[in-house]
Amino acid sequence: MISCSPAMKLYVGLLVVAFFMGSLSSAIPRDGAKRVLDKPLSDEEHFENGEHNPEFDHEAFLGEDEAKEFDELSPEESVDRLGIIITKIDKDGDGKVTEEELKNWIQYVQKRYVLKDTEKQWEEQKADGTTLKWESYKDTTYGPVTEEDLKDQTYNYKDMIERDERRWKRADKDNDGLLSKEEFADFLHPEEVQHMRDIVVQETLEDIDKDKDGHISLEEYIGDMWPNKGEEEEPDWVKKERQQFADFRDKNKDGKLDNDEVADWIIPPDYDQADAEAKHLIYESDENKDGVLTKEEILNKHDLFVGSQATDFGEALTKHDEF
């Protein structure tokens, strides 16, 4: 096996960093909320100083990337494209959008990025037909790695490969050593599926636990979300996180988080955000209060759903992807 050159090592290192940034969206937290698996439907605050913020609804309804494209279209185009979206949401074609149909749409929008990313990386891996081998994935991702490379602590190839392989095996639901495209999606985005979430908890603990004692101390918790510690005055949000750690995260009050407490932190209580947003949109738009929305009612409140301008809604409208 050919030894990795310094340039190859740098390339592989950047590739691995890029992979982890892409596969686990909580990899670079700004505060405690960024580690939570059930992330908000939008990075926007739904209410600011007691005032409703429609940008939250726009991103929840269309997706973040598509919502950013809204400003490229006129109000007339906005309404036209919203009409197309309504037709897609109304699955049974009865002219009414139910709470369940709206909830399903919001869930679809939020998970669409997973499908697109999986498709892209599947193509880059040049998968063999309908399955992908671990060795093939490892070679494509890390390149040729020698025994000497595995001992090199500078790049931690050994730890990264072992971590990937552990995640790979968990994603391999039928234990055949191969990943289907669906299983590959679970591998890339373990935060999105229930049977992978203990892996995410374990990886989160390993990432933050710098002294490798199997727990997350307060200083490790703060250091993970505030890497500039000591270079500037501690901001208010960090002080609040210290309080969160003491009051809520550290349930047994021993000054550190164990595996169960990490799970309680990043896997929040049973709360269906898509369901709550669907209820909110119907409450705000249902003029006759019959519990469902007609196309007319949605278009009358188009500012709530898509703003005064709208997106072409990406591939969902142009490529007729399934919903």
C-alpha positions as CSV (number, residue, x, y, z in Angstrom):
1,M,0.0,0.0,0.0
2,I,1.3,3.5,-0.9
3,S,2.1,5.8,2.0
4,C,0.1,9.0,2.2
5,S,2.1,12.1,1.2
6,P,1.7,15.3,3.4
7,A,-0.5,16.7,0.6
8,M,-2.7,13.6,0.6
9,K,-3.0,13.8,4.4
10,L,-4.1,17.4,4.2
11,Y,-6.6,16.4,1.5
12,V,-8.0,13.5,3.5
13,G,-8.1,15.6,6.6
14,L,-10.2,18.3,4.8
15,L,-12.4,15.6,3.2
16,V,-13.1,14.0,6.6
17,V,-13.9,17.4,8.1
18,A,-16.2,18.1,5.2
19,F,-17.9,14.8,5.6
20,F,-18.6,15.3,9.3
21,M,-19.9,18.8,8.7
22,G,-22.2,17.5,6.1
23,S,-23.4,14.4,7.7
24,L,-24.1,15.7,11.2
25,S,-25.5,19.1,11.2
26,S,-24.9,19.5,14.9
27,A,-21.1,19.2,14.4
28,I,-20.4,22.9,14.9
29,P,-22.6,24.2,17.7
30,R,-22.9,27.8,18.6
31,D,-24.9,27.1,21.7
32,G,-26.5,24.2,23.5
33,A,-29.4,24.1,21.1
34,K,-27.2,23.3,18.2
35,R,-26.5,19.9,19.5
36,V,-30.2,19.0,19.8
37,L,-31.2,16.4,17.2
38,D,-34.8,17.7,16.7
39,K,-33.6,21.0,15.4
40,P,-36.1,23.9,14.9
41,L,-37.9,24.1,11.6
42,S,-36.1,27.4,11.1
43,D,-33.1,29.2,12.6
44,E,-35.4,32.2,12.9
45,E,-37.2,32.9,16.1
46,H,-40.9,32.4,15.7
47,F,-41.7,35.3,18.0
48,E,-39.4,38.2,18.7
49,N,-40.2,40.6,21.5
50,G,-43.7,39.3,21.5
51,E,-44.1,39.9,17.8
52,H,-44.8,37.1,15.3
53,N,-41.9,36.6,12.9
54,P,-43.3,35.3,9.5
55,E,-39.7,34.3,8.4
56,F,-40.0,31.3,10.7
57,D,-43.1,30.1,8.9
58,H,-41.6,30.7,5.4
59,E,-38.6,28.5,6.2
60,A,-40.8,25.8,7.9
61,F,-43.1,25.8,4.9
62,L,-40.6,26.0,2.1
63,G,-37.2,25.0,3.5
64,E,-34.3,27.3,4.3
65,D,-32.6,27.3,0.9
66,E,-35.8,27.8,-1.0
67,A,-37.0,30.6,1.4
68,K,-33.8,32.5,0.6
69,E,-34.8,32.6,-3.1
70,F,-38.1,34.3,-2.4
71,D,-36.8,37.7,-3.0
72,E,-36.0,36.9,-6.6
73,L,-39.6,36.7,-7.6
74,S,-42.4,39.2,-7.9
75,P,-45.6,39.0,-5.7
76,E,-47.5,37.7,-8.7
77,E,-45.0,34.9,-9.3
78,S,-45.2,34.2,-5.6
79,V,-48.9,33.6,-5.7
80,D,-48.7,31.5,-8.8
81,R,-46.0,29.2,-7.4
82,L,-47.8,28.9,-4.1
83,G,-50.8,27.6,-6.0
84,I,-48.6,24.9,-7.5
85,I,-47.4,24.0,-4.0
86,I,-51.0,23.8,-2.7
87,T,-51.9,21.3,-5.4
88,K,-48.9,19.1,-4.3
89,I,-49.9,19.3,-0.6
90,D,-53.6,18.4,-1.3
91,K,-52.8,14.7,-1.8
92,D,-56.4,13.5,-2.2
93,G,-57.3,16.3,-4.5
94,D,-60.4,17.3,-2.7
95,G,-59.6,21.0,-2.8
96,K,-58.9,21.2,1.0
97,V,-55.6,21.0,2.9
98,T,-56.0,19.2,6.1
99,E,-53.8,19.5,9.2
100,E,-52.3,16.1,8.4
101,E,-51.5,17.0,4.8
102,L,-49.9,20.2,5.9
103,K,-47.9,18.4,8.6
104,N,-46.7,15.8,6.0
105,W,-45.6,18.5,3.7
106,I,-43.6,20.3,6.4
107,Q,-41.9,17.1,7.3
108,Y,-41.1,16.4,3.7
109,V,-39.6,19.8,3.2
110,Q,-37.4,19.5,6.3
111,K,-36.1,16.1,5.2
112,R,-35.6,16.9,1.5
113,Y,-32.0,18.0,2.1
114,V,-31.2,14.5,3.4
115,L,-32.4,13.0,0.2
116,K,-30.5,15.4,-2.0
117,D,-27.3,15.0,0.0
118,T,-27.6,11.2,-0.1
119,E,-28.1,11.2,-3.8
120,K,-25.1,13.5,-4.3
121,Q,-22.7,11.4,-2.1
122,W,-24.1,8.1,-3.5
123,E,-23.0,9.3,-7.0
124,E,-19.6,10.5,-5.7
125,Q,-19.0,7.1,-4.1
126,K,-19.8,5.4,-7.5
127,A,-21.8,2.8,-5.7
128,D,-22.0,-0.7,-7.2
129,G,-25.6,-0.8,-8.5
130,T,-27.9,-0.7,-5.5
131,T,-25.4,-1.3,-2.7
132,L,-22.1,0.2,-1.4
133,K,-19.3,-1.8,0.2
134,W,-17.5,-0.5,3.3
135,E,-14.1,-1.0,1.8
136,S,-15.1,1.0,-1.2
137,Y,-16.5,3.8,0.9
138,K,-13.3,3.8,3.1
139,D,-11.0,3.9,0.1
140,T,-12.9,6.7,-1.6
141,T,-13.2,8.7,1.6
142,Y,-9.7,8.2,3.2
143,G,-7.6,7.1,0.3
144,P,-4.7,4.6,0.7
145,V,-3.8,4.5,4.4
146,T,-0.8,2.6,5.7
147,E,-0.2,1.0,9.2
148,E,2.1,4.0,9.8
149,D,-0.7,6.4,9.0
150,L,-3.0,4.6,11.5
151,K,-0.4,5.2,14.2
152,D,0.0,8.9,13.4
153,Q,-1.9,10.7,16.2
154,T,-1.7,14.0,14.2
155,Y,-4.5,13.0,11.9
156,N,-6.3,10.3,14.0
157,Y,-7.1,8.2,11.0
158,K,-7.5,5.2,13.1
159,D,-10.2,6.8,15.3
160,M,-12.0,8.4,12.4
161,I,-12.1,5.1,10.4
162,E,-13.2,3.1,13.5
163,R,-15.9,5.6,14.2
164,D,-17.2,5.5,10.6
165,E,-17.2,1.7,10.6
166,R,-19.1,1.6,13.9
167,R,-21.7,4.0,12.4
168,W,-21.7,1.9,9.1
169,K,-22.5,-1.3,11.0
170,R,-25.4,0.3,12.8
171,A,-26.8,1.6,9.6
172,D,-26.5,-1.8,8.0
173,K,-29.9,-3.0,9.2
174,D,-29.8,-6.4,7.4
175,N,-26.2,-7.1,8.5
176,D,-25.0,-8.0,5.0
177,G,-22.0,-5.8,5.1
178,L,-23.4,-3.6,2.3
179,L,-25.4,-0.4,2.5
180,S,-28.4,0.3,0.3
181,K,-29.1,3.9,-0.6
182,E,-31.6,4.1,2.2
183,E,-29.1,2.7,4.7
184,F,-26.5,5.0,3.3
185,A,-28.8,7.9,4.1
186,D,-29.0,6.7,7.7
187,F,-25.2,6.5,7.8
188,L,-24.8,10.0,6.5
189,H,-27.6,11.5,8.6
190,P,-27.9,9.4,11.7
191,E,-29.7,12.2,13.5
192,E,-32.7,11.7,11.3
193,V,-33.6,8.1,12.2
194,Q,-34.5,6.6,15.5
195,H,-32.4,3.4,15.4
196,M,-29.2,5.5,14.8
197,R,-29.7,8.0,17.6
198,D,-27.7,6.2,20.3
199,I,-24.8,6.4,17.9
200,V,-25.2,10.2,17.7
201,V,-25.4,10.4,21.5
202,Q,-22.2,8.3,21.7
203,E,-20.4,10.5,19.1
204,T,-21.6,13.7,20.8
205,L,-20.2,12.5,24.2
206,E,-16.9,11.4,22.5
207,D,-16.6,14.8,20.7
208,I,-17.0,16.9,23.8
209,D,-15.3,14.6,26.4
210,K,-11.8,15.9,26.0
211,D,-10.3,14.2,29.0
212,K,-11.9,10.9,27.9
213,D,-13.4,10.1,31.3
214,G,-16.7,9.0,29.8
215,H,-18.5,12.2,31.0
216,I,-19.0,15.8,30.0
217,S,-17.9,18.3,32.6
218,L,-19.3,21.9,32.7
219,E,-16.1,23.2,31.3
220,E,-16.2,20.7,28.4
221,Y,-19.8,21.6,27.8
222,I,-19.1,25.3,27.6
223,G,-15.8,24.8,25.7
224,D,-17.7,22.9,22.9
225,M,-20.1,25.8,22.2
226,W,-17.7,28.7,23.0
227,P,-14.3,27.9,21.6
228,N,-13.1,31.5,22.1
229,K,-13.2,31.1,25.8
230,G,-10.7,33.5,27.5
231,E,-10.4,35.7,24.4
232,E,-13.4,37.8,25.2
233,E,-15.8,38.6,27.9
234,E,-18.3,35.8,28.5
235,P,-21.5,36.6,26.6
236,D,-24.9,36.4,28.2
237,W,-25.9,33.3,26.2
238,V,-22.9,31.4,27.7
239,K,-24.0,32.4,31.2
240,K,-27.4,31.1,30.4
241,E,-26.0,27.8,29.2
242,R,-24.0,27.4,32.4
243,Q,-27.3,27.8,34.2
244,Q,-29.0,25.3,31.9
245,F,-26.3,22.8,32.6
246,A,-26.7,23.2,36.4
247,D,-30.5,23.4,36.4
248,F,-31.6,21.0,33.7
249,R,-28.7,19.0,32.0
250,D,-27.0,17.7,35.1
251,K,-30.0,15.8,36.5
252,N,-28.2,13.9,39.3
253,K,-26.2,17.0,40.3
254,D,-22.8,15.4,40.2
255,G,-21.3,18.2,38.1
256,K,-21.0,16.2,34.8
257,L,-23.2,14.6,32.2
258,D,-23.3,10.8,31.7
259,N,-24.6,9.0,28.6
260,D,-28.2,9.1,29.7
261,E,-28.0,12.9,30.5
262,V,-26.4,13.6,27.1
263,A,-29.3,11.7,25.5
264,D,-31.9,13.7,27.5
265,W,-30.1,16.9,26.3
266,I,-29.8,16.2,22.6
267,I,-33.0,14.1,22.2
268,P,-35.6,16.5,23.5
269,P,-39.0,15.4,25.0
270,D,-41.7,14.2,22.7
271,Y,-42.6,17.3,20.8
272,D,-43.8,17.3,17.2
273,Q,-42.6,20.6,15.6
274,A,-44.2,19.9,12.3
275,D,-47.5,19.2,13.9
276,A,-47.3,22.4,15.9
277,E,-46.4,24.5,12.9
278,A,-49.3,22.9,10.8
279,K,-51.7,23.8,13.6
280,H,-50.3,27.4,13.7
281,L,-50.6,27.9,10.0
282,I,-54.2,26.6,10.0
283,Y,-55.2,28.7,13.0
284,E,-53.8,31.9,11.3
285,S,-55.4,31.1,7.8
286,D,-58.6,29.3,8.4
287,E,-61.1,32.0,7.8
288,N,-64.3,30.0,8.3
289,K,-62.8,28.0,11.2
290,D,-63.7,24.6,9.8
291,G,-60.3,23.1,10.6
292,V,-59.1,22.8,7.0
293,L,-57.7,25.2,4.4
294,T,-59.0,25.9,0.9
295,K,-56.7,27.1,-1.8
296,E,-58.4,30.5,-1.5
297,E,-57.7,30.8,2.2
298,I,-54.0,29.9,1.7
299,L,-53.6,32.4,-1.1
300,N,-55.4,35.1,0.9
301,K,-52.7,34.5,3.5
302,H,-49.8,34.0,1.1
303,D,-47.6,36.4,3.1
304,L,-47.7,34.0,6.0
305,F,-46.7,31.0,3.9
306,V,-44.3,32.4,1.4
307,G,-44.0,36.1,1.9
308,S,-44.7,38.8,-0.7
309,Q,-42.3,37.1,-3.0
310,A,-41.7,33.4,-3.5
311,T,-39.3,30.8,-4.7
312,D,-39.5,28.4,-7.6
313,F,-39.4,25.7,-4.8
314,G,-36.4,24.1,-6.3
315,E,-36.5,20.6,-7.7
316,A,-39.9,19.8,-6.1
317,L,-41.6,21.8,-8.8
318,T,-39.3,21.5,-11.8
319,K,-38.3,17.8,-11.5
320,H,-41.6,16.4,-10.3
321,D,-40.0,14.7,-7.3
322,E,-42.3,12.5,-5.3
323,F,-44.1,13.8,-2.3
